């Protein structure tokens, strides 16, 4: 993959380089995160999980992925 085909994003504060045309769904799969147990925020906006395959990441996007934790 050459530099022209890469973008840099920040995921939970860590810099990550991915290919262009990389969707939020691709990211979740790459990180092996169970989609039903997280909330996803892209550039400070909550992402509708039904649309993650249609949301493509851009250079310098900031993604926060938060796990749900049960408690009482």
PDB file as gemmi writes it, atoms N, CA and C in Angstrom:
CRYST1    1.000    1.000    1.000  90.00  90.00  90.00 P 1                      
ATOM      1  N   UNK A   1       0.858  -1.179   0.000  1.00  0.00           N  
ATOM      2  CA  UNK A   1       0.000   0.000   0.000  1.00  0.00           C  
ATOM      3  C   UNK A   1       0.899   1.236   0.000  1.00  0.00           C  
ATOM      4  N   UNK A   2       0.782   2.084  -1.014  1.00  0.00           N  
ATOM      5  CA  UNK A   2       1.620   3.276  -1.025  1.00  0.00           C  
ATOM      6  C   UNK A   2       0.942   4.407  -0.253  1.00  0.00           C  
ATOM      7  N   UNK A   3       1.700   5.497  -0.047  1.00  0.00           N  
ATOM      8  CA  UNK A   3       1.210   6.590   0.791  1.00  0.00           C  
ATOM      9  C   UNK A   3      -0.072   7.227   0.272  1.00  0.00           C  
ATOM     10  N   UNK A   4      -0.257   7.243  -1.037  1.00  0.00           N  
ATOM     11  CA  UNK A   4      -1.447   7.860  -1.618  1.00  0.00           C  
ATOM     12  C   UNK A   4      -2.715   7.092  -1.259  1.00  0.00           C  
ATOM     13  N   UNK A   5      -2.585   5.829  -0.918  1.00  0.00           N  
ATOM     14  CA  UNK A   5      -3.737   4.997  -0.606  1.00  0.00           C  
ATOM     15  C   UNK A   5      -3.974   4.862   0.890  1.00  0.00           C  
ATOM     16  N   UNK A   6      -3.356   5.743   1.706  1.00  0.00           N  
ATOM     17  CA  UNK A   6      -3.491   5.653   3.152  1.00  0.00           C  
ATOM     18  C   UNK A   6      -4.025   6.944   3.738  1.00  0.00           C  
ATOM     19  N   UNK A   7      -4.727   6.798   4.843  1.00  0.00           N  
ATOM     20  CA  UNK A   7      -5.155   7.959   5.622  1.00  0.00           C  
ATOM     21  C   UNK A   7      -4.797   7.694   7.081  1.00  0.00           C  
ATOM     22  N   UNK A   8      -4.661   8.763   7.844  1.00  0.00           N  
ATOM     23  CA  UNK A   8      -4.377   8.629   9.272  1.00  0.00           C  
ATOM     24  C   UNK A   8      -5.618   9.027  10.052  1.00  0.00           C  
ATOM     25  N   UNK A   9      -5.990   8.176  11.003  1.00  0.00           N  
ATOM     26  CA  UNK A   9      -7.127   8.439  11.873  1.00  0.00           C  
ATOM     27  C   UNK A   9      -6.668   8.242  13.318  1.00  0.00           C  
ATOM     28  N   UNK A  10      -7.470   8.726  14.242  1.00  0.00           N  
ATOM     29  CA  UNK A  10      -7.187   8.530  15.660  1.00  0.00           C  
ATOM     30  C   UNK A  10      -8.334   7.721  16.247  1.00  0.00           C  
ATOM     31  N   UNK A  11      -7.989   6.565  16.839  1.00  0.00           N  
ATOM     32  CA  UNK A  11      -8.986   5.692  17.438  1.00  0.00           C  
ATOM     33  C   UNK A  11      -8.689   5.586  18.935  1.00  0.00           C  
ATOM     34  N   UNK A  12      -9.611   6.092  19.750  1.00  0.00           N  
ATOM     35  CA  UNK A  12      -9.440   6.095  21.213  1.00  0.00           C  
ATOM     36  C   UNK A  12      -8.074   6.662  21.604  1.00  0.00           C  
ATOM     37  N   UNK A  13      -7.676   7.753  20.941  1.00  0.00           N  
ATOM     38  CA  UNK A  13      -6.436   8.439  21.272  1.00  0.00           C  
ATOM     39  C   UNK A  13      -5.182   7.883  20.627  1.00  0.00           C  
ATOM     40  N   UNK A  14      -5.290   6.816  19.850  1.00  0.00           N  
ATOM     41  CA  UNK A  14      -4.119   6.203  19.218  1.00  0.00           C  
ATOM     42  C   UNK A  14      -4.159   6.418  17.712  1.00  0.00           C  
ATOM     43  N   UNK A  15      -3.023   6.835  17.159  1.00  0.00           N  
ATOM     44  CA  UNK A  15      -2.917   7.058  15.717  1.00  0.00           C  
ATOM     45  C   UNK A  15      -2.928   5.721  14.989  1.00  0.00           C  
ATOM     46  N   UNK A  16      -3.724   5.653  13.926  1.00  0.00           N  
ATOM     47  CA  UNK A  16      -3.841   4.432  13.144  1.00  0.00           C  
ATOM     48  C   UNK A  16      -3.827   4.833  11.669  1.00  0.00           C  
ATOM     49  N   UNK A  17      -3.125   4.071  10.857  1.00  0.00           N  
ATOM     50  CA  UNK A  17      -3.099   4.309   9.417  1.00  0.00           C  
ATOM     51  C   UNK A  17      -3.900   3.206   8.741  1.00  0.00           C  
ATOM     52  N   UNK A  18      -4.849   3.616   7.904  1.00  0.00           N  
ATOM     53  CA  UNK A  18      -5.698   2.663   7.188  1.00  0.00           C  
ATOM     54  C   UNK A  18      -5.748   3.069   5.720  1.00  0.00           C  
ATOM     55  N   UNK A  19      -6.259   2.173   4.902  1.00  0.00           N  
ATOM     56  CA  UNK A  19      -6.378   2.480   3.475  1.00  0.00           C  
ATOM     57  C   UNK A  19      -7.533   3.442   3.228  1.00  0.00           C  
ATOM     58  N   UNK A  20      -7.487   4.114   2.100  1.00  0.00           N  
ATOM     59  CA  UNK A  20      -8.594   4.985   1.732  1.00  0.00           C  
ATOM     60  C   UNK A  20      -9.827   4.120   1.468  1.00  0.00           C  
ATOM     61  N   UNK A  21     -10.985   4.712   1.486  1.00  0.00           N  
ATOM     62  CA  UNK A  21     -12.257   4.011   1.314  1.00  0.00           C  
ATOM     63  C   UNK A  21     -12.441   2.935   2.382  1.00  0.00           C  
ATOM     64  N   UNK A  22     -12.008   3.256   3.596  1.00  0.00           N  
ATOM     65  CA  UNK A  22     -12.110   2.360   4.752  1.00  0.00           C  
ATOM     66  C   UNK A  22     -13.330   2.795   5.553  1.00  0.00           C  
ATOM     67  N   UNK A  23     -14.286   1.902   5.714  1.00  0.00           N  
ATOM     68  CA  UNK A  23     -15.534   2.265   6.395  1.00  0.00           C  
ATOM     69  C   UNK A  23     -15.422   2.039   7.900  1.00  0.00           C  
ATOM     70  N   UNK A  24     -16.365   2.582   8.629  1.00  0.00           N  
ATOM     71  CA  UNK A  24     -16.436   2.343  10.073  1.00  0.00           C  
ATOM     72  C   UNK A  24     -16.604   0.843  10.316  1.00  0.00           C  
ATOM     73  N   UNK A  25     -17.380   0.181   9.473  1.00  0.00           N  
ATOM     74  CA  UNK A  25     -17.552  -1.271   9.608  1.00  0.00           C  
ATOM     75  C   UNK A  25     -16.218  -1.997   9.437  1.00  0.00           C  
ATOM     76  N   UNK A  26     -15.415  -1.587   8.450  1.00  0.00           N  
ATOM     77  CA  UNK A  26     -14.087  -2.180   8.261  1.00  0.00           C  
ATOM     78  C   UNK A  26     -13.236  -2.014   9.509  1.00  0.00           C  
ATOM     79  N   UNK A  27     -13.308  -0.834  10.130  1.00  0.00           N  
ATOM     80  CA  UNK A  27     -12.535  -0.561  11.340  1.00  0.00           C  
ATOM     81  C   UNK A  27     -12.962  -1.470  12.487  1.00  0.00           C  
ATOM     82  N   UNK A  28     -14.262  -1.606  12.694  1.00  0.00           N  
ATOM     83  CA  UNK A  28     -14.781  -2.461  13.764  1.00  0.00           C  
ATOM     84  C   UNK A  28     -14.333  -3.910  13.547  1.00  0.00           C  
ATOM     85  N   UNK A  29     -14.387  -4.355  12.297  1.00  0.00           N  
ATOM     86  CA  UNK A  29     -13.941  -5.725  11.985  1.00  0.00           C  
ATOM     87  C   UNK A  29     -12.443  -5.885  12.200  1.00  0.00           C  
ATOM     88  N   UNK A  30     -11.663  -4.884  11.777  1.00  0.00           N  
ATOM     89  CA  UNK A  30     -10.201  -4.935  11.941  1.00  0.00           C  
ATOM     90  C   UNK A  30      -9.827  -5.013  13.422  1.00  0.00           C  
ATOM     91  N   UNK A  31     -10.541  -4.258  14.255  1.00  0.00           N  
ATOM     92  CA  UNK A  31     -10.247  -4.240  15.687  1.00  0.00           C  
ATOM     93  C   UNK A  31     -10.899  -5.406  16.443  1.00  0.00           C  
ATOM     94  N   UNK A  32     -11.694  -6.196  15.733  1.00  0.00           N  
ATOM     95  CA  UNK A  32     -12.381  -7.359  16.305  1.00  0.00           C  
ATOM     96  C   UNK A  32     -13.235  -6.974  17.525  1.00  0.00           C  
ATOM     97  N   UNK A  33     -14.053  -5.960  17.309  1.00  0.00           N  
ATOM     98  CA  UNK A  33     -14.925  -5.448  18.368  1.00  0.00           C  
ATOM     99  C   UNK A  33     -16.348  -5.927  18.112  1.00  0.00           C  
ATOM    100  N   UNK A  34     -17.000  -6.496  19.131  1.00  0.00           N  
ATOM    101  CA  UNK A  34     -18.412  -6.907  18.956  1.00  0.00           C  
ATOM    102  C   UNK A  34     -19.317  -5.671  18.861  1.00  0.00           C  
ATOM    103  N   UNK A  35     -19.894  -5.443  17.704  1.00  0.00           N  
ATOM    104  CA  UNK A  35     -20.660  -4.233  17.409  1.00  0.00           C  
ATOM    105  C   UNK A  35     -21.831  -4.008  18.364  1.00  0.00           C  
ATOM    106  N   UNK A  36     -22.425  -5.084  18.864  1.00  0.00           N  
ATOM    107  CA  UNK A  36     -23.600  -4.928  19.735  1.00  0.00           C  
ATOM    108  C   UNK A  36     -23.231  -4.521  21.165  1.00  0.00           C  
ATOM    109  N   UNK A  37     -21.939  -4.437  21.477  1.00  0.00           N  
ATOM    110  CA  UNK A  37     -21.524  -4.097  22.841  1.00  0.00           C  
ATOM    111  C   UNK A  37     -20.755  -2.792  22.930  1.00  0.00           C  
ATOM    112  N   UNK A  38     -20.868  -1.941  21.883  1.00  0.00           N  
ATOM    113  CA  UNK A  38     -20.142  -0.678  21.890  1.00  0.00           C  
ATOM    114  C   UNK A  38     -21.000   0.471  21.370  1.00  0.00           C  
ATOM    115  N   UNK A  39     -20.558   1.681  21.716  1.00  0.00           N  
ATOM    116  CA  UNK A  39     -21.080   2.907  21.111  1.00  0.00           C  
ATOM    117  C   UNK A  39     -19.912   3.501  20.327  1.00  0.00           C  
ATOM    118  N   UNK A  40     -20.213   4.060  19.169  1.00  0.00           N  
ATOM    119  CA  UNK A  40     -19.169   4.598  18.296  1.00  0.00           C  
ATOM    120  C   UNK A  40     -19.434   6.082  18.068  1.00  0.00           C  
ATOM    121  N   UNK A  41     -18.378   6.866  18.259  1.00  0.00           N  
ATOM    122  CA  UNK A  41     -18.462   8.302  18.030  1.00  0.00           C  
ATOM    123  C   UNK A  41     -17.435   8.672  16.967  1.00  0.00           C  
ATOM    124  N   UNK A  42     -17.872   9.380  15.948  1.00  0.00           N  
ATOM    125  CA  UNK A  42     -16.992   9.835  14.875  1.00  0.00           C  
ATOM    126  C   UNK A  42     -17.009  11.356  14.866  1.00  0.00           C  
ATOM    127  N   UNK A  43     -15.856  11.942  15.150  1.00  0.00           N  
ATOM    128  CA  UNK A  43     -15.733  13.405  15.196  1.00  0.00           C  
ATOM    129  C   UNK A  43     -16.807  14.030  16.094  1.00  0.00           C  
ATOM    130  N   UNK A  44     -16.950  13.451  17.279  1.00  0.00           N  
ATOM    131  CA  UNK A  44     -17.846  13.923  18.338  1.00  0.00           C  
ATOM    132  C   UNK A  44     -19.338  13.769  18.022  1.00  0.00           C  
ATOM    133  N   UNK A  45     -19.669  12.899  17.077  1.00  0.00           N  
ATOM    134  CA  UNK A  45     -21.071  12.608  16.770  1.00  0.00           C  
ATOM    135  C   UNK A  45     -21.296  11.106  16.847  1.00  0.00           C  
ATOM    136  N   UNK A  46     -22.378  10.703  17.513  1.00  0.00           N  
ATOM    137  CA  UNK A  46     -22.701   9.282  17.636  1.00  0.00           C  
ATOM    138  C   UNK A  46     -23.041   8.723  16.253  1.00  0.00           C  
ATOM    139  N   UNK A  47     -22.521   7.543  15.976  1.00  0.00           N  
ATOM    140  CA  UNK A  47     -22.736   6.887  14.686  1.00  0.00           C  
ATOM    141  C   UNK A  47     -23.912   5.921  14.795  1.00  0.00           C  
ATOM    142  N   UNK A  48     -24.809   5.982  13.817  1.00  0.00           N  
ATOM    143  CA  UNK A  48     -25.903   5.030  13.726  1.00  0.00           C  
ATOM    144  C   UNK A  48     -25.317   3.709  13.234  1.00  0.00           C  
ATOM    145  N   UNK A  49     -25.372   2.680  14.057  1.00  0.00           N  
ATOM    146  CA  UNK A  49     -24.733   1.404  13.725  1.00  0.00           C  
ATOM    147  C   UNK A  49     -25.333   0.747  12.478  1.00  0.00           C  
ATOM    148  N   UNK A  50     -26.546   1.107  12.120  1.00  0.00           N  
ATOM    149  CA  UNK A  50     -27.160   0.543  10.913  1.00  0.00           C  
ATOM    150  C   UNK A  50     -26.515   1.088   9.639  1.00  0.00           C  
ATOM    151  N   UNK A  51     -25.752   2.176   9.774  1.00  0.00           N  
ATOM    152  CA  UNK A  51     -25.166   2.826   8.600  1.00  0.00           C  
ATOM    153  C   UNK A  51     -23.646   2.713   8.549  1.00  0.00           C  
ATOM    154  N   UNK A  52     -23.034   1.899   9.414  1.00  0.00           N  
ATOM    155  CA  UNK A  52     -21.569   1.887   9.497  1.00  0.00           C  
ATOM    156  C   UNK A  52     -20.877   1.406   8.219  1.00  0.00           C  
ATOM    157  N   UNK A  53     -21.564   0.619   7.420  1.00  0.00           N  
ATOM    158  CA  UNK A  53     -20.934   0.165   6.176  1.00  0.00           C  
ATOM    159  C   UNK A  53     -20.947   1.247   5.102  1.00  0.00           C  
ATOM    160  N   UNK A  54     -21.720   2.319   5.319  1.00  0.00           N  
ATOM    161  CA  UNK A  54     -21.812   3.404   4.346  1.00  0.00           C  
ATOM    162  C   UNK A  54     -21.048   4.651   4.790  1.00  0.00           C  
ATOM    163  N   UNK A  55     -20.459   4.611   5.985  1.00  0.00           N  
ATOM    164  CA  UNK A  55     -19.711   5.760   6.500  1.00  0.00           C  
ATOM    165  C   UNK A  55     -18.224   5.477   6.296  1.00  0.00           C  
ATOM    166  N   UNK A  56     -17.599   6.262   5.421  1.00  0.00           N  
ATOM    167  CA  UNK A  56     -16.197   6.057   5.106  1.00  0.00           C  
ATOM    168  C   UNK A  56     -15.337   7.074   5.849  1.00  0.00           C  
ATOM    169  N   UNK A  57     -14.226   6.591   6.365  1.00  0.00           N  
ATOM    170  CA  UNK A  57     -13.336   7.421   7.161  1.00  0.00           C  
ATOM    171  C   UNK A  57     -12.507   8.325   6.264  1.00  0.00           C  
ATOM    172  N   UNK A  58     -12.171   9.492   6.806  1.00  0.00           N  
ATOM    173  CA  UNK A  58     -11.359  10.462   6.087  1.00  0.00           C  
ATOM    174  C   UNK A  58     -10.134  10.796   6.918  1.00  0.00           C  
ATOM    175  N   UNK A  59      -9.134  11.362   6.263  1.00  0.00           N  
ATOM    176  CA  UNK A  59      -7.899  11.713   6.944  1.00  0.00           C  
ATOM    177  C   UNK A  59      -8.188  12.596   8.164  1.00  0.00           C  
ATOM    178  N   UNK A  60      -7.540  12.282   9.270  1.00  0.00           N  
ATOM    179  CA  UNK A  60      -7.644  13.013  10.538  1.00  0.00           C  
ATOM    180  C   UNK A  60      -8.968  12.833  11.272  1.00  0.00           C  
ATOM    181  N   UNK A  61      -9.794  11.875  10.877  1.00  0.00           N  
ATOM    182  CA  UNK A  61     -11.012  11.589  11.647  1.00  0.00           C  
ATOM    183  C   UNK A  61     -10.629  11.099  13.034  1.00  0.00           C  
ATOM    184  N   UNK A  62     -11.493  11.420  13.993  1.00  0.00           N  
ATOM    185  CA  UNK A  62     -11.293  10.956  15.369  1.00  0.00           C  
ATOM    186  C   UNK A  62     -12.462  10.053  15.758  1.00  0.00           C  
ATOM    187  N   UNK A  63     -12.132   8.835  16.134  1.00  0.00           N  
ATOM    188  CA  UNK A  63     -13.139   7.840  16.487  1.00  0.00           C  
ATOM    189  C   UNK A  63     -12.958   7.445  17.944  1.00  0.00           C  
ATOM    190  N   UNK A  64     -14.050   7.419  18.671  1.00  0.00           N  
ATOM    191  CA  UNK A  64     -14.048   6.922  20.038  1.00  0.00           C  
ATOM    192  C   UNK A  64     -14.989   5.715  20.069  1.00  0.00           C  
ATOM    193  N   UNK A  65     -14.505   4.612  20.604  1.00  0.00           N  
ATOM    194  CA  UNK A  65     -15.314   3.406  20.724  1.00  0.00           C  
ATOM    195  C   UNK A  65     -15.401   3.077  22.204  1.00  0.00           C  
ATOM    196  N   UNK A  66     -16.614   3.050  22.716  1.00  0.00           N  
ATOM    197  CA  UNK A  66     -16.831   2.855  24.147  1.00  0.00           C  
ATOM    198  C   UNK A  66     -17.575   1.541  24.370  1.00  0.00           C  
ATOM    199  N   UNK A  67     -17.030   0.703  25.237  1.00  0.00           N  
ATOM    200  CA  UNK A  67     -17.677  -0.566  25.574  1.00  0.00           C  
ATOM    201  C   UNK A  67     -18.756  -0.361  26.631  1.00  0.00           C  
ATOM    202  N   UNK A  68     -19.849  -1.109  26.512  1.00  0.00           N  
ATOM    203  CA  UNK A  68     -20.883  -1.125  27.522  1.00  0.00           C  
ATOM    204  C   UNK A  68     -20.436  -2.068  28.631  1.00  0.00           C  
ATOM    205  N   UNK A  69     -20.578  -1.619  29.858  1.00  0.00           N  
ATOM    206  CA  UNK A  69     -20.211  -2.448  31.002  1.00  0.00           C  
ATOM    207  C   UNK A  69     -21.398  -2.497  31.947  1.00  0.00           C  
ATOM    208  N   UNK A  70     -21.804  -3.715  32.297  1.00  0.00           N  
ATOM    209  CA  UNK A  70     -22.930  -3.877  33.232  1.00  0.00           C  
ATOM    210  C   UNK A  70     -22.475  -3.641  34.657  1.00  0.00           C  
ATOM    211  N   UNK A  71     -23.386  -3.300  35.477  1.00  0.00           N  
ATOM    212  CA  UNK A  71     -23.050  -3.083  36.880  1.00  0.00           C  
ATOM    213  C   UNK A  71     -24.309  -2.844  37.681  1.00  0.00           C  
ATOM    214  N   UNK A  72     -24.131  -2.613  38.925  1.00  0.00           N  
ATOM    215  CA  UNK A  72     -25.332  -2.395  39.715  1.00  0.00           C  
ATOM    216  C   UNK A  72     -25.117  -1.736  41.007  1.00  0.00           C  
TER     217      UNK A  72                                                      
END                                                                             
